Amino acid sequence: MSDRVPLLRPAPLQKGDTVGVVASSYSPRAGWLARGVRALERAGYGVLVDPELSTTRRDQRAEDERRAESFTKMWLDPRVKAVIGGTGGYGAVRMLPYLDPEIFRANPKSFVGYSDITVLHLWLMRLAGLRAFHGPTADDLIPSARDITTSSMLSALTTPRPTARFGRDVARTVKAGRAVGRLVGGNLALVQQTIGTPYEIDTTDAILFLEEVRDPMSFVDERLVQLRAAGLLGKVRGIVFGHLSLDRSEEDEFEDFVLDLVADLGVPVLMDFPAGHDSPNLTLPIGTEVELVAEETTGWIVYREDALAAPQAPALP
């Protein structure tokens, strides 16, 4: 791995801890949010919900500043040990000018989400030196021990280095190989939007994870072409494509143009990895060193380092 500064590790979540649900983007459906809160409570955690989640986002600077203040307040609340986005949508990028990275650096906590929340993950990594988790938002969680999306998130937040081979027998190999690197990425549209900003995605020696939703193939093509033109694809050690909710009629053509764009990179490539806007949405440790294994037909990701700090020993009486 390169000699870049290691990212901070948040403390593992423990039973009885409180999880904060933040209003970084749109407002979730009330019933879905209530279901997610119930899932966390049944798993043994307290839940604190940002009151901004019940208000409709209007995309005005005064609101951006207020939401950033509320987001920071939740992060600084000593009761809150981990933070999860309420839902995706749009608006997270509008809060960034009003967030102080030093506050987050001084108070490392696990932060989970996906879609629009990708921009907050990349901002936290580049400016605050924090790891993050690409995983479900609160409105995706289901109060069932059999729900893979929920159980994967809870495992990621409580276990410093899970041993699972994430994606095995589901992900499909399109270019075989092995690679080790820091896992980066998220939603392709949000990754593209960071180009030229202070929080531009750092793909040097990275395993790049990308997912997208409900966009025509031409949009995905445009975004990948820009990443390549910006010199960002040429720096990666491997590429993992998660859920790509394209028109089914485009799938064969899509794989052809993806291979054309990345074949000369000489790196392993996986498709259909179970993370993103479809189910299951496995939780991935963004900013943590992983190994990408792409065998003849299937592949997976495994942790190569702890994503969380070592659990603290209980205080002596």
FIDRENVO-932162 format. One record per residue (C-alpha): residue in one letter; x, y, z. Coordinates in nm, 4 decimals, decimal comma, always signed. Layout:
! FIDRENVO-932162
+------+----------+----------+----------+
: rest :        u :        v :        w :
+------+----------+----------+----------+
:    A :        X :        Y :        Z :
...
+------+----------+----------+----------+
! end
This chain:
! FIDRENVO-932162
+------+----------+----------+----------+
: rest :        u :        v :        w :
+------+----------+----------+----------+
:    M :  +0,0000 :  +0,0000 :  +0,0000 :
:    S :  +0,1163 :  +0,3590 :  -0,0581 :
:    D :  +0,2647 :  +0,5784 :  +0,2122 :
:    R :  -0,0438 :  +0,8025 :  +0,2364 :
:    V :  -0,1599 :  +0,8993 :  +0,5882 :
:    P :  -0,3787 :  +0,6231 :  +0,7425 :
:    L :  -0,7424 :  +0,7116 :  +0,7909 :
:    L :  -0,8905 :  +0,7277 :  +1,1406 :
:    R :  -1,0819 :  +0,4273 :  +1,2692 :
:    P :  -1,4096 :  +0,4821 :  +1,4577 :
:    A :  -1,4936 :  +0,2748 :  +1,7641 :
:    P :  -1,7077 :  -0,0374 :  +1,7177 :
:    L :  -2,0780 :  -0,0067 :  +1,7920 :
:    Q :  -2,1817 :  -0,1951 :  +2,1061 :
:    K :  -2,5219 :  -0,3176 :  +2,2214 :
:    G :  -2,7032 :  -0,0386 :  +2,4022 :
:    D :  -2,5268 :  +0,2364 :  +2,2034 :
:    T :  -2,7277 :  +0,5039 :  +2,0250 :
:    V :  -2,7339 :  +0,5420 :  +1,6459 :
:    G :  -2,8085 :  +0,8870 :  +1,5038 :
:    V :  -3,0205 :  +0,9136 :  +1,1875 :
:    V :  -2,9355 :  +1,2290 :  +0,9914 :
:    A :  -3,1102 :  +1,4408 :  +0,7278 :
:    S :  -2,8338 :  +1,4729 :  +0,4709 :
:    S :  -3,0504 :  +1,4415 :  +0,1594 :
:    Y :  -3,4232 :  +1,3928 :  +0,0978 :
:    S :  -3,6871 :  +1,3019 :  +0,3546 :
:    P :  -3,7670 :  +0,9291 :  +0,3747 :
:    R :  -4,1187 :  +0,7893 :  +0,3711 :
:    A :  -4,2426 :  +0,7956 :  +0,7285 :
:    G :  -4,3376 :  +0,4275 :  +0,7320 :
:    W :  -4,0019 :  +0,3159 :  +0,5919 :
:    L :  -3,8135 :  +0,5302 :  +0,8420 :
:    A :  -4,0199 :  +0,3878 :  +1,1290 :
:    R :  -3,9407 :  +0,0362 :  +1,0038 :
:    G :  -3,5688 :  +0,1173 :  +1,0001 :
:    V :  -3,5796 :  +0,2618 :  +1,3506 :
:    R :  -3,7574 :  -0,0528 :  +1,4671 :
:    A :  -3,4876 :  -0,2685 :  +1,3054 :
:    L :  -3,2132 :  -0,0867 :  +1,4966 :
:    E :  -3,4053 :  -0,1007 :  +1,8228 :
:    R :  -3,4753 :  -0,4732 :  +1,7876 :
:    A :  -3,1036 :  -0,5261 :  +1,7261 :
:    G :  -3,0337 :  -0,3708 :  +2,0656 :
:    Y :  -2,9554 :  -0,0066 :  +1,9893 :
:    G :  -3,1048 :  +0,3265 :  +2,0828 :
:    V :  -3,2026 :  +0,5589 :  +1,7976 :
:    L :  -3,1945 :  +0,9385 :  +1,7785 :
:    V :  -3,3646 :  +1,0866 :  +1,4700 :
:    D :  -3,2753 :  +1,4301 :  +1,3316 :
:    P :  -3,5953 :  +1,6404 :  +1,3352 :
:    E :  -3,4936 :  +1,7789 :  +0,9924 :
:    L :  -3,5902 :  +1,4422 :  +0,8427 :
:    S :  -3,9577 :  +1,5324 :  +0,8678 :
:    T :  -3,9179 :  +1,8512 :  +0,6627 :
:    T :  -3,9212 :  +1,8702 :  +0,2824 :
:    R :  -3,5860 :  +1,9820 :  +0,1373 :
:    R :  -3,6153 :  +2,3140 :  -0,0479 :
:    D :  -3,2521 :  +2,3570 :  -0,1575 :
:    Q :  -3,1963 :  +2,7067 :  -0,0236 :
:    R :  -2,8725 :  +2,8240 :  +0,1347 :
:    A :  -3,0377 :  +2,9082 :  +0,4654 :
:    E :  -3,1708 :  +2,5542 :  +0,4829 :
:    D :  -2,8326 :  +2,4096 :  +0,3812 :
:    E :  -2,6707 :  +2,5917 :  +0,6699 :
:    R :  -2,9399 :  +2,4767 :  +0,9118 :
:    R :  -2,9112 :  +2,1145 :  +0,8001 :
:    A :  -2,5325 :  +2,1272 :  +0,8293 :
:    E :  -2,5698 :  +2,2630 :  +1,1830 :
:    S :  -2,8132 :  +1,9835 :  +1,2683 :
:    F :  -2,5828 :  +1,7224 :  +1,1106 :
:    T :  -2,2876 :  +1,8520 :  +1,3145 :
:    K :  -2,4950 :  +1,8603 :  +1,6321 :
:    M :  -2,5895 :  +1,4960 :  +1,5840 :
:    W :  -2,2250 :  +1,4027 :  +1,5207 :
:    L :  -2,1103 :  +1,5799 :  +1,8374 :
:    D :  -2,3839 :  +1,4347 :  +2,0584 :
:    P :  -2,1942 :  +1,2196 :  +2,3125 :
:    R :  -2,4804 :  +0,9680 :  +2,3178 :
:    V :  -2,4452 :  +0,8974 :  +1,9455 :
:    K :  -2,1811 :  +0,6333 :  +1,8657 :
:    A :  -2,2601 :  +0,5816 :  +1,4946 :
:    V :  -2,4452 :  +0,7824 :  +1,2294 :
:    I :  -2,6615 :  +0,6640 :  +0,9395 :
:    G :  -2,8270 :  +0,8612 :  +0,6621 :
:    G :  -3,2061 :  +0,8728 :  +0,6696 :
:    T :  -3,2331 :  +0,8249 :  +0,2927 :
:    G :  -3,0619 :  +0,9283 :  -0,0296 :
:    G :  -3,1846 :  +1,1571 :  -0,3041 :
:    Y :  -3,0153 :  +1,4959 :  -0,3312 :
:    G :  -2,8800 :  +1,7721 :  -0,1109 :
:    A :  -2,5745 :  +1,6385 :  +0,0740 :
:    V :  -2,3323 :  +1,8339 :  -0,1447 :
:    R :  -2,5082 :  +2,1585 :  -0,0521 :
:    M :  -2,4151 :  +2,1132 :  +0,3164 :
:    L :  -2,0408 :  +2,0797 :  +0,2577 :
:    P :  -1,9495 :  +2,4524 :  +0,2662 :
:    Y :  -2,1019 :  +2,4718 :  +0,6155 :
:    L :  -1,9282 :  +2,1666 :  +0,7655 :
:    D :  -1,5971 :  +2,1934 :  +0,9533 :
:    P :  -1,3753 :  +1,8912 :  +0,8775 :
:    E :  -1,1757 :  +1,9413 :  +1,1977 :
:    I :  -1,4865 :  +1,8713 :  +1,4063 :
:    F :  -1,5284 :  +1,5352 :  +1,2359 :
:    R :  -1,1587 :  +1,4539 :  +1,2519 :
:    A :  -1,1582 :  +1,5158 :  +1,6270 :
:    N :  -1,4668 :  +1,2951 :  +1,6790 :
:    P :  -1,4376 :  +0,9850 :  +1,4585 :
:    K :  -1,7620 :  +0,7882 :  +1,4274 :
:    S :  -1,8933 :  +0,5298 :  +1,1843 :
:    F :  -2,1046 :  +0,6856 :  +0,9097 :
:    V :  -2,3202 :  +0,4695 :  +0,6838 :
:    G :  -2,5134 :  +0,5463 :  +0,3678 :
:    Y :  -2,5065 :  +0,5337 :  -0,0117 :
:    S :  -2,6365 :  +0,7101 :  -0,3208 :
:    D :  -2,6285 :  +1,0877 :  -0,2532 :
:    I :  -2,4322 :  +1,0216 :  +0,0682 :
:    T :  -2,1325 :  +0,9159 :  -0,1451 :
:    V :  -2,0229 :  +1,2794 :  -0,1544 :
:    L :  -2,0114 :  +1,2949 :  +0,2262 :
:    H :  -1,8016 :  +0,9769 :  +0,2369 :
:    L :  -1,5495 :  +1,1256 :  -0,0051 :
:    W :  -1,5469 :  +1,4604 :  +0,1779 :
:    L :  -1,4858 :  +1,2870 :  +0,5125 :
:    M :  -1,2028 :  +1,0817 :  +0,3649 :
:    R :  -1,0202 :  +1,3626 :  +0,1857 :
:    L :  -1,0712 :  +1,6525 :  +0,4282 :
:    A :  -1,1319 :  +1,4904 :  +0,7680 :
:    G :  -0,9220 :  +1,1761 :  +0,7313 :
:    L :  -1,2083 :  +0,9429 :  +0,8270 :
:    R :  -1,3154 :  +0,6027 :  +0,7050 :
:    A :  -1,6810 :  +0,5518 :  +0,6155 :
:    F :  -1,9196 :  +0,2715 :  +0,5199 :
:    H :  -2,1066 :  +0,2360 :  +0,1914 :
:    G :  -2,4256 :  +0,0670 :  +0,3028 :
:    P :  -2,7988 :  +0,1096 :  +0,3531 :
:    T :  -2,9797 :  +0,4170 :  +0,4763 :
:    A :  -3,2212 :  +0,3913 :  +0,7681 :
:    D :  -3,5244 :  +0,3550 :  +0,5417 :
:    D :  -3,3723 :  +0,0389 :  +0,3868 :
:    L :  -3,3423 :  -0,1533 :  +0,7136 :
:    I :  -3,5799 :  -0,4367 :  +0,7965 :
:    P :  -3,6390 :  -0,5771 :  +1,1486 :
:    S :  -3,5563 :  -0,9360 :  +1,0548 :
:    A :  -3,2511 :  -1,1466 :  +1,1358 :
:    R :  -3,2803 :  -1,2924 :  +0,7853 :
:    D :  -3,2392 :  -0,9556 :  +0,6096 :
:    I :  -2,8881 :  -0,9612 :  +0,4585 :
:    T :  -2,8733 :  -0,5841 :  +0,4083 :
:    T :  -2,9403 :  -0,5115 :  +0,7768 :
:    S :  -2,7197 :  -0,7899 :  +0,9135 :
:    S :  -2,4300 :  -0,6896 :  +0,6882 :
:    M :  -2,4452 :  -0,3314 :  +0,8152 :
:    L :  -2,4561 :  -0,4336 :  +1,1801 :
:    S :  -2,1609 :  -0,6677 :  +1,1279 :
:    A :  -1,9589 :  -0,3904 :  +0,9634 :
:    L :  -2,0261 :  -0,1476 :  +1,2498 :
:    T :  -1,9522 :  -0,3941 :  +1,5303 :
:    T :  -1,6685 :  -0,6128 :  +1,3961 :
:    P :  -1,3330 :  -0,4467 :  +1,3165 :
:    R :  -1,2459 :  -0,7021 :  +1,0474 :
:    P :  -1,5279 :  -0,9304 :  +0,9271 :
:    T :  -1,3962 :  -1,2494 :  +0,7658 :
:    A :  -1,6644 :  -1,2944 :  +0,4975 :
:    R :  -1,5818 :  -1,3156 :  +0,1274 :
:    F :  -1,8192 :  -1,0403 :  +0,0190 :
:    G :  -1,9864 :  -1,1081 :  -0,3150 :
:    R :  -1,8683 :  -1,4666 :  -0,3613 :
:    D :  -2,0953 :  -1,6725 :  -0,5910 :
:    V :  -2,2939 :  -1,3585 :  -0,6757 :
:    A :  -2,0429 :  -1,1180 :  -0,8304 :
:    R :  -1,9339 :  -1,2089 :  -1,1836 :
:    T :  -1,5777 :  -1,1915 :  -1,3094 :
:    V :  -1,5241 :  -1,0078 :  -1,6381 :
:    K :  -1,1468 :  -0,9780 :  -1,6002 :
:    A :  -0,9711 :  -1,2191 :  -1,3670 :
:    G :  -0,6926 :  -1,1318 :  -1,1256 :
:    R :  -0,6114 :  -1,0268 :  -0,7714 :
:    A :  -0,5371 :  -0,6843 :  -0,6270 :
:    V :  -0,4967 :  -0,5140 :  -0,2895 :
:    G :  -0,5795 :  -0,1496 :  -0,2267 :
:    R :  -0,7837 :  +0,1039 :  -0,0343 :
:    L :  -1,1526 :  +0,0674 :  -0,1205 :
:    V :  -1,3007 :  +0,3905 :  -0,2582 :
:    G :  -1,6053 :  +0,4959 :  -0,4557 :
:    G :  -1,9825 :  +0,4747 :  -0,4335 :
:    N :  -2,2489 :  +0,6155 :  -0,6618 :
:    L :  -2,0942 :  +0,6917 :  -1,0016 :
:    A :  -2,2787 :  +1,0213 :  -1,0525 :
:    L :  -2,1570 :  +1,1543 :  -0,7165 :
:    V :  -1,8035 :  +1,0257 :  -0,7758 :
:    Q :  -1,7993 :  +1,2165 :  -1,1048 :
:    Q :  -1,9186 :  +1,5344 :  -0,9326 :
:    T :  -1,6107 :  +1,5387 :  -0,7072 :
:    I :  -1,3700 :  +1,5842 :  -0,9995 :
:    G :  -1,1894 :  +1,9161 :  -0,9631 :
:    T :  -1,3058 :  +1,9734 :  -0,6036 :
:    P :  -1,0985 :  +1,9624 :  -0,2816 :
:    Y :  -1,2674 :  +1,6313 :  -0,2051 :
:    E :  -1,2010 :  +1,4686 :  -0,5443 :
:    I :  -1,1924 :  +1,0910 :  -0,5177 :
:    D :  -0,8410 :  +0,9534 :  -0,4611 :
:    T :  -0,8070 :  +0,6466 :  -0,6846 :
:    T :  -0,4318 :  +0,6003 :  -0,6529 :
:    D :  -0,3604 :  +0,2293 :  -0,5913 :
:    A :  -0,7286 :  +0,1855 :  -0,5004 :
:    I :  -0,9982 :  -0,0749 :  -0,5482 :
:    L :  -1,2680 :  +0,1362 :  -0,7141 :
:    F :  -1,6311 :  +0,0469 :  -0,6352 :
:    L :  -1,9048 :  +0,2005 :  -0,8513 :
:    E :  -2,2841 :  +0,1634 :  -0,8597 :
:    E :  -2,5611 :  +0,3521 :  -1,0385 :
:    V :  -2,9391 :  +0,3663 :  -1,0537 :
:    R :  -3,2074 :  +0,4334 :  -1,3150 :
:    D :  -2,9822 :  +0,6075 :  -1,5665 :
:    P :  -2,9513 :  +0,5229 :  -1,9355 :
:    M :  -2,6313 :  +0,3541 :  -2,0477 :
:    S :  -2,5138 :  +0,6747 :  -2,2174 :
:    F :  -2,5029 :  +0,8539 :  -1,8791 :
:    V :  -2,2945 :  +0,5768 :  -1,7249 :
:    D :  -2,0680 :  +0,5822 :  -2,0296 :
:    E :  -2,0226 :  +0,9595 :  -2,0038 :
:    R :  -1,9248 :  +0,9357 :  -1,6365 :
:    L :  -1,6757 :  +0,6554 :  -1,6902 :
:    V :  -1,5259 :  +0,8368 :  -1,9876 :
:    Q :  -1,4767 :  +1,1484 :  -1,7736 :
:    L :  -1,3121 :  +0,9474 :  -1,4957 :
:    R :  -1,0779 :  +0,8071 :  -1,7562 :
:    A :  -1,0091 :  +1,1474 :  -1,9141 :
:    A :  -0,9321 :  +1,2915 :  -1,5688 :
:    G :  -0,6672 :  +1,0224 :  -1,5210 :
:    L :  -0,8560 :  +0,8576 :  -1,2369 :
:    L :  -0,9225 :  +0,5161 :  -1,3907 :
:    G :  -0,5572 :  +0,4707 :  -1,4844 :
:    K :  -0,4528 :  +0,4812 :  -1,1177 :
:    V :  -0,6699 :  +0,1970 :  -0,9865 :
:    R :  -0,5654 :  -0,1578 :  -0,8987 :
:    G :  -0,9083 :  -0,3112 :  -0,9498 :
:    I :  -1,2687 :  -0,2211 :  -1,0311 :
:    V :  -1,5902 :  -0,3528 :  -0,8758 :
:    F :  -1,9234 :  -0,2659 :  -1,0370 :
:    G :  -2,2155 :  -0,3008 :  -0,7967 :
:    H :  -2,5840 :  -0,2776 :  -0,8852 :
:    L :  -2,6316 :  -0,0967 :  -1,2176 :
:    S :  -3,0050 :  -0,0465 :  -1,2728 :
:    L :  -2,9931 :  -0,0104 :  -1,6499 :
:    D :  -3,2521 :  -0,0827 :  -1,9150 :
:    R :  -3,2347 :  -0,4625 :  -1,9472 :
:    S :  -3,2055 :  -0,4327 :  -2,3242 :
:    E :  -2,8753 :  -0,2491 :  -2,2780 :
:    E :  -2,6984 :  -0,4989 :  -2,0528 :
:    D :  -2,5013 :  -0,6904 :  -2,3147 :
:    E :  -2,3908 :  -0,3729 :  -2,4894 :
:    F :  -2,3042 :  -0,2152 :  -2,1548 :
:    E :  -2,0637 :  -0,4926 :  -2,0625 :
:    D :  -1,8960 :  -0,4631 :  -2,4030 :
:    F :  -1,8267 :  -0,0924 :  -2,3656 :
:    V :  -1,7145 :  -0,1298 :  -2,0031 :
:    L :  -1,4602 :  -0,3895 :  -2,1072 :
:    D :  -1,3474 :  -0,1636 :  -2,3906 :
:    L :  -1,2944 :  +0,1242 :  -2,1448 :
:    V :  -1,1012 :  -0,0749 :  -1,8854 :
:    A :  -0,9390 :  -0,3669 :  -2,0691 :
:    D :  -0,6102 :  -0,1840 :  -2,1243 :
:    L :  -0,5797 :  -0,1040 :  -1,7518 :
:    G :  -0,4702 :  -0,4610 :  -1,6803 :
:    V :  -0,6657 :  -0,4804 :  -1,3534 :
:    P :  -0,9250 :  -0,7315 :  -1,2265 :
:    V :  -1,2880 :  -0,6326 :  -1,2838 :
:    L :  -1,6058 :  -0,7650 :  -1,1185 :
:    M :  -1,9663 :  -0,7027 :  -1,2236 :
:    D :  -2,2974 :  -0,7569 :  -1,0411 :
:    F :  -2,1483 :  -0,7100 :  -0,6945 :
:    P :  -2,4376 :  -0,7096 :  -0,4402 :
:    A :  -2,4157 :  -0,3486 :  -0,3238 :
:    G :  -2,6031 :  -0,0384 :  -0,4321 :
:    H :  -2,9639 :  +0,0503 :  -0,5043 :
:    D :  -3,0969 :  -0,3068 :  -0,5272 :
:    S :  -3,1225 :  -0,5793 :  -0,2635 :
:    P :  -2,9116 :  -0,6972 :  -0,0978 :
:    N :  -2,7007 :  -0,3897 :  -0,0346 :
:    L :  -2,3925 :  -0,5210 :  +0,1452 :
:    T :  -2,2026 :  -0,2742 :  +0,3629 :
:    L :  -1,8494 :  -0,2009 :  +0,2393 :
:    P :  -1,5629 :  -0,0363 :  +0,4350 :
:    I :  -1,4764 :  +0,2741 :  +0,2316 :
:    G :  -1,1203 :  +0,3882 :  +0,2997 :
:    T :  -1,0088 :  +0,0489 :  +0,4285 :
:    E :  -0,7554 :  -0,1770 :  +0,2596 :
:    V :  -0,9200 :  -0,4788 :  +0,0971 :
:    E :  -0,8240 :  -0,7576 :  -0,1395 :
:    L :  -1,0180 :  -0,8046 :  -0,4615 :
:    V :  -1,0185 :  -1,1634 :  -0,5879 :
:    A :  -1,1592 :  -1,2294 :  -0,9355 :
:    E :  -1,1459 :  -1,5981 :  -1,0251 :
:    E :  -1,2626 :  -1,7562 :  -1,3494 :
:    T :  -1,6353 :  -1,7039 :  -1,2957 :
:    T :  -1,6938 :  -1,5281 :  -0,9629 :
:    G :  -1,5076 :  -1,2993 :  -0,7274 :
:    W :  -1,5182 :  -1,1309 :  -0,3903 :
:    I :  -1,3762 :  -0,8675 :  -0,1571 :
:    V :  -1,2106 :  -0,9434 :  +0,1776 :
:    Y :  -1,0817 :  -0,7078 :  +0,4455 :
:    R :  -0,7042 :  -0,6749 :  +0,4658 :
:    E :  -0,7046 :  -0,4470 :  +0,7722 :
:    D :  -0,9373 :  -0,3394 :  +1,0526 :
:    A :  -1,1967 :  -0,0778 :  +0,9616 :
:    L :  -1,2774 :  -0,0070 :  +1,3273 :
:    A :  -1,0620 :  +0,0688 :  +1,6284 :
:    A :  -0,9814 :  -0,2126 :  +1,8698 :
:    P :  -1,2654 :  -0,2545 :  +2,1204 :
:    Q :  -1,1950 :  -0,0872 :  +2,4523 :
:    A :  -1,1592 :  -0,3093 :  +2,7552 :
:    P :  -1,4309 :  -0,2541 :  +3,0174 :
:    A :  -1,3309 :  -0,0213 :  +3,2983 :
:    L :  -1,2243 :  -0,1882 :  +3,6212 :
:    P :  -1,4535 :  -0,1361 :  +3,9234 :
+------+----------+----------+----------+
! end
